[in-house]
Amino acid sequence: MISINNLTKRYGDFEAVCNLNLQVPAGEVFGFLGPNGAGKTTTIKVLSGLLLPTKGHVSVGGYDVVTEPLKAKAVTGFIPDTPFLFDRLTGSEFLRFAGRLYGMSNSAAGEAAAEQLGFFDLTQWSDHLIESYSHGMKKRLAMAAALLHSPKVLIVDEPMVGLDPKGARKVRKLFRDLAREGMTIFLTTHELSTAEAVCDRIGIIHHGSVTALGSVEELGQQIRVPGSHLEEIFLRLTIESEGEKRALFGQQETE
């Protein structure tokens, strides 16, 4: 459902992503993790059609994001870290507007909007201007907009930021339910407990390249520490300073 082949993205002389290769099938929740500046956001922007690759091929839902951008976007939902919303619209107006952008009829967009507002506990706020929403409410509204057209692929950047514990738990369950229904979910997050709880597989990107790929159990075996939690796996794979490793994991790390 997501196919990334030899993706490279350069900004001048800086190579943000280098010959990245990933295949994410339908029905999988894939976690794309890495330290700041590793290339996560650049990859997401290419997947969502916000950036063009320097070289390589990327397809979403079977559509090339460069040669068939509208078709790729039509089957994709994108939830950014910081949602851009129209503050002078109401929540209901914004969702109906989003539905029309995806080619839905007025009636279909209205029905889908009402359903999503209900699911995300926003019905009582549906006729309020978005400028009056809290950060968490805006994040839930952005999720509702991304799911309005029942996309085949959902791309999510920091899904839990701004959500209270109830909302975060609901979203974690939602991701698993959507994956069981066949949706592909590609997410990035710094909340490793979230990734560990919802992801089928995890790819760790460092300096623009994937350095490890697999389930949490498989990643633990790769670093020869079976049974490790994702936080330890992530730190062992991304910390380069031997002094910092010794401080975190003890003397045996360098023996």
PyMOL commands that set and color helices and strands:
alter all, ss='L'
color gray80, all
select helices_A, chain A and resi 40-47+69-74+91-101+106-119+123-125+130-132+135-147+165-180+192-198+216-222+230-238+242-249+251-254
alter helices_A, ss='H'
color red, helices_A
select strands_A, chain A and resi 2-11+14-24+29-33+55-60+63-64+76-79+153-157+184-188+201-206+209-214
alter strands_A, ss='S'
color yellow, strands_A
deselect
rebuild
show_as cartoon
